[in-house]
Amino acid sequence: MSKLRVGLLFGGRSGEHEVSIISARAIAQALSLEENANKYAVLPFYIQKDGVWQAGEVAQQVLTSGVPQEPLSTTPNLWQFPPETEEVDLWFPVLHGPNGEDGTIQGLLTLMQVPFVGSGVLGSATGMDKIAMKMAFAQAGLSQVKYKAVTRAEVWSNPCVFPKLCDDIEATLGYPCFVKPANLGSSVGIAKVRSRQELETALDNAATYDRRIIVEAGVVAREVECAVLGNDHPKASVIGEITFNSDFYDYETKYTPGKADLFIPANLPDVVAQQIQEMALQAFAAVDAAGLSRVDFFYVEATGEIFINEINTLPGFTSTSMYPQLWANSGITFVQLVDQLIQLAIERHSPVS
């Protein structure tokens, strides 16, 4: 019986390029172990930072070494795909951030008419855009912290509008609050602000990253996360908690060893853990996610309130990342998890009988 040829797609044009390589290395290893080795053949595809696709020896070298490949051409042909793409039976995209988990690559893979792991265009795009995501959560009746959507035009185009915008944010949300680009991952461009001057600076900085910006009220809470696995009948993992000493869970804290601690399962009352799991499944359905997602929450222990923060439809997938660790603590090993995701992709893309 021939093996299913899995196109492992990694790298990409985002600030999370290096993280993508680490995730892909872990997945490739899992596909080479135990029963997976008899079922799947890995075909690596590496997208350089300039958008050029590489396969064969170049992609394998990056996957083996973990070191990004420097672009080879100053005039890349972004529409020239390696001939090896025609050999792929199923795609496993491991592209974090813009151009990877925002619906763009999912649209391309859909046009290729080959099954792929994870959410489709709608789920990926909604899960990436924090404003669209929050609108979907609100429609589903999920509790959230107060927030305000802002556009780059409001920040930059009219000097008369900007002071009024800041007045409104102060009156509606107060301090501290968080300013975030709507479409970036891994806390890139996010700032915690406590004054008018910091607010103005943060809005101006966020506008350099994205034309859509979101400002959220700060809340004193524990940060907990739940993993979701499945398609139309998903299941939720145990709950994990993140603790850290920095001001907030920024990029450096996320990716610097020793900066944050994970506790799985989180020390929570059973009723709270169950409610978080139920909300995670609601959020998964609200954005039309598929395959996998990690859903993040704020738990205000003093009041018992639970606020949904965000959903990540393509979370970090290294052996030490929260998503696979949550499932490991729920009884599904890393090797089994990768296999289940591939099987879910086949199920989702199978013709309706």
C-alpha positions in Angstrom: 0.0 0.0 0.0 1.5 3.3 -1.1 2.1 6.1 1.5 0.2 9.3 1.5 2.5 12.1 0.3 2.2 15.0 2.7 3.4 18.4 1.5 4.9 20.0 4.6 4.7 23.8 3.9 6.7 26.1 6.2 8.7 29.3 6.4 6.6 32.1 4.8 6.5 35.8 4.6 5.9 36.9 8.2 7.7 37.8 11.3 7.1 34.2 12.5 9.3 32.6 9.8 11.8 31.1 12.2 9.0 29.8 14.5 7.4 28.1 11.5 10.6 26.2 10.8 10.8 24.9 14.3 7.1 23.8 14.2 7.7 22.1 10.8 10.8 20.2 12.2 8.7 18.8 15.0 5.9 17.7 12.7 8.3 16.1 10.3 9.9 14.1 13.1 6.4 13.0 14.3 5.6 11.8 10.8 8.7 9.7 10.7 7.9 7.8 14.0 5.8 4.8 14.9 2.9 4.0 12.7 3.1 7.4 10.9 6.3 6.2 9.2 4.3 3.4 7.5 1.5 5.7 6.4 3.0 9.0 5.3 5.9 10.3 3.2 7.0 13.9 3.9 7.6 16.2 0.9 9.1 19.5 2.4 8.2 22.8 0.8 10.0 25.9 2.1 8.7 29.4 1.4 11.5 31.9 1.6 11.1 35.3 3.2 10.7 36.8 -0.3 7.9 34.4 -1.1 9.7 32.0 -3.4 8.9 28.4 -3.0 11.7 25.8 -2.6 11.4 22.1 -2.7 13.8 19.1 -2.8 17.3 19.6 -1.4 16.9 23.2 -0.4 13.7 22.7 1.5 15.1 19.5 3.2 18.3 21.4 4.2 16.3 24.1 5.9 14.1 21.5 7.6 17.2 19.5 8.8 19.3 22.5 9.9 16.5 24.8 11.2 18.4 27.7 9.5 16.4 30.0 7.1 17.6 30.1 3.5 18.5 33.6 2.3 16.7 34.6 -0.9 18.7 33.8 -4.0 17.1 36.2 -6.5 16.4 40.0 -6.4 13.4 39.5 -8.8 11.5 36.5 -7.4 8.9 34.8 -9.5 6.1 34.2 -6.9 4.0 32.2 -9.3 6.5 29.6 -10.3 5.9 26.6 -8.1 8.3 23.6 -7.8 7.2 20.6 -10.0 7.1 18.6 -6.8 3.8 20.3 -5.9 2.1 18.0 -8.4 3.1 15.0 -6.3 1.3 16.2 -3.1 -1.7 14.2 -1.9 -2.3 16.4 1.2 -0.9 19.7 2.4 0.2 20.3 6.0 0.7 24.1 6.2 2.8 25.2 9.1 2.8 28.9 8.3 2.2 31.2 11.3 1.1 34.9 11.0 0.2 36.9 7.9 0.3 35.1 4.5 0.1 31.8 6.4 -2.9 31.6 8.8 -5.0 34.5 7.5 -6.8 32.7 4.6 -4.4 33.6 1.8 -2.4 30.4 1.6 -5.7 28.5 2.4 -7.2 30.1 -0.7 -4.3 29.0 -2.8 -4.5 25.4 -1.5 -8.2 25.4 -2.1 -7.6 26.3 -5.8 -5.1 23.5 -6.0 -8.0 21.1 -5.1 -5.8 19.1 -2.7 -6.9 18.5 0.9 -5.0 20.5 3.6 -4.8 20.5 7.4 -6.6 23.2 9.3 -9.2 25.8 8.7 -10.4 27.1 5.3 -10.4 30.6 4.0 -13.2 31.9 6.2 -12.1 30.4 9.5 -8.5 31.4 8.9 -9.3 35.0 7.9 -11.8 35.5 10.8 -9.4 33.9 13.3 -6.6 36.2 12.2 -8.4 39.5 12.1 -9.0 40.5 15.7 -11.9 42.8 14.9 -13.8 40.3 12.7 -13.0 37.7 15.3 -14.5 39.7 18.1 -17.6 40.4 16.1 -18.1 36.7 15.5 -17.6 36.1 19.3 -20.1 38.7 20.1 -22.7 37.2 17.7 -22.1 33.9 19.5 -22.8 35.5 22.9 -19.3 35.0 24.3 -18.2 37.4 27.0 -15.3 39.7 26.1 -13.4 42.7 27.6 -14.5 46.1 26.3 -12.8 47.1 23.1 -12.8 49.7 20.3 -12.0 49.2 16.6 -9.8 51.9 15.1 -8.6 52.5 11.5 -5.3 53.9 10.3 -7.2 56.8 8.7 -8.5 57.9 12.1 -5.0 57.9 13.5 -3.2 59.5 10.6 -5.4 61.4 8.2 -7.1 64.1 10.2 -5.4 66.0 13.1 -8.8 67.1 14.4 -10.1 63.5 14.7 -7.2 62.0 16.6 -7.6 63.9 19.9 -11.3 63.1 19.9 -10.5 59.4 19.2 -8.2 59.3 22.2 -10.8 61.1 24.4 -13.3 58.4 23.4 -10.8 55.6 24.2 -10.1 57.1 27.6 -13.7 57.5 28.4 -14.8 54.1 27.1 -11.9 51.8 28.1 -9.7 53.7 30.6 -6.2 52.8 31.5 -4.4 50.5 31.3 -5.4 49.3 27.9 -3.8 47.4 25.1 -3.3 48.6 21.5 -3.0 45.9 18.9 -2.7 45.7 15.1 -5.7 43.6 14.0 -3.9 41.2 11.8 -0.5 40.3 13.3 0.4 37.3 15.4 2.8 36.6 18.3 2.1 39.9 20.0 3.9 41.9 17.3 3.1 45.6 17.5 1.2 45.3 20.7 1.6 47.8 23.5 0.2 48.2 27.0 -0.5 51.9 27.7 -1.2 53.8 30.9 -1.3 57.4 29.8 -2.4 59.7 26.9 1.1 60.1 25.6 1.6 56.3 25.6 -1.7 55.8 23.9 -0.9 58.3 21.1 2.5 56.6 20.5 1.0 53.1 20.5 -1.7 54.0 18.1 0.8 55.6 15.7 3.1 52.5 16.0 0.2 50.0 15.4 -0.9 51.9 12.3 2.5 51.2 10.8 1.7 47.5 11.0 -1.9 47.4 9.9 -4.7 49.6 8.6 -7.0 48.1 11.2 -6.3 48.5 14.9 -8.0 47.3 18.1 -7.8 48.8 21.6 -8.8 46.6 24.5 -9.5 47.4 28.1 -6.9 45.9 30.5 -8.1 43.3 33.0 -6.4 41.7 36.1 -6.8 38.1 35.3 -5.2 34.7 34.9 -4.4 33.8 31.3 -5.6 30.3 30.4 -5.8 28.4 27.2 -7.8 25.4 25.7 -7.0 23.4 22.6 -9.7 22.2 20.2 -9.4 19.3 17.8 -11.9 18.2 15.2 -14.2 19.3 12.4 -18.0 19.3 12.8 -17.8 17.4 16.1 -14.7 18.9 17.8 -13.4 18.1 21.3 -11.7 20.3 23.9 -8.5 19.6 25.8 -7.7 20.1 29.4 -7.0 23.8 30.4 -3.5 25.2 30.6 -2.3 28.4 32.2 0.6 30.8 31.3 2.4 32.8 34.0 5.1 35.3 33.4 6.9 38.2 35.1 7.0 40.6 32.2 4.4 43.4 31.8 2.4 41.3 29.4 2.8 38.2 27.2 4.8 39.9 24.4 6.9 38.3 21.6 10.1 38.2 23.7 8.3 36.5 26.6 6.7 33.9 24.3 9.9 32.8 22.5 12.6 33.3 25.1 13.2 30.1 27.2 12.6 30.7 30.9 10.5 33.9 30.4 7.1 32.1 30.9 5.9 29.0 32.6 3.1 26.6 31.5 0.9 24.8 34.0 -1.1 21.9 32.6 -3.6 21.2 33.8 -4.4 24.6 35.3 -5.4 24.7 38.9 -9.0 25.7 38.3 -12.4 24.7 39.8 -14.0 21.9 37.7 -17.0 24.1 36.9 -14.7 26.9 35.6 -12.6 24.4 33.5 -15.8 23.0 32.0 -17.1 26.4 31.2 -13.9 27.4 29.4 -14.0 24.2 27.4 -17.6 24.9 26.3 -16.7 28.5 25.3 -13.7 27.2 23.4 -15.9 24.9 21.3 -18.4 27.8 20.8 -15.6 30.0 19.6 -14.3 27.3 17.2 -17.8 27.1 15.6 -18.3 30.9 15.6 -15.4 31.5 13.2 -15.9 28.2 11.3 -12.6 26.8 12.3 -11.5 23.2 11.4 -8.9 20.7 12.4 -7.1 22.6 15.2 -7.3 25.8 17.2 -6.0 27.2 20.5 -8.5 29.4 22.3 -7.2 31.9 24.9 -9.1 33.3 27.8 -8.9 35.6 30.8 -10.2 34.2 34.1 -10.9 36.9 36.7 -10.5 34.8 39.9 -11.9 37.6 42.1 -15.3 37.6 40.4 -15.4 34.3 38.6 -15.8 36.0 35.2 -14.4 34.4 32.1 -13.6 36.5 29.1 -12.6 35.1 25.7 -9.4 36.7 24.4 -8.8 35.2 20.9 -8.6 32.1 18.8 -5.5 31.0 17.0 -6.3 28.7 14.1 -2.7 27.6 13.5 -0.9 27.7 16.9 2.7 27.0 17.5 3.4 23.3 17.0 6.8 22.7 18.5 7.1 19.8 21.0 7.1 22.4 23.8 4.2 24.6 22.4 1.0 24.9 24.4 -1.3 23.2 21.8 0.4 19.8 21.6 1.2 19.9 25.3 -2.5 20.4 26.1 -3.3 17.3 24.1 -0.5 15.3 25.5 -2.0 16.0 28.9 -5.4 15.0 27.5 -4.2 11.6 26.4 -3.1 12.2 22.8 0.6 12.1 22.0 2.4 14.4 19.6 2.7 11.5 17.1 -1.0 10.7 17.4 -2.0 14.3 17.2 -0.3 14.8 13.8 -1.9 11.7 12.5 -5.3 12.8 13.7 -4.9 16.2 12.0 -4.2 14.6 8.7 -7.1 12.3 9.0 -9.4 15.2 9.9 -8.2 17.0 6.7 -9.1 14.0 4.6 -12.5 13.8 6.3 -13.2 17.6 5.8 -12.2 17.6 2.1 -13.9 14.3 1.1 -16.8 14.6 -1.3 -20.2 14.5 0.3 -21.9 11.2 -0.6 
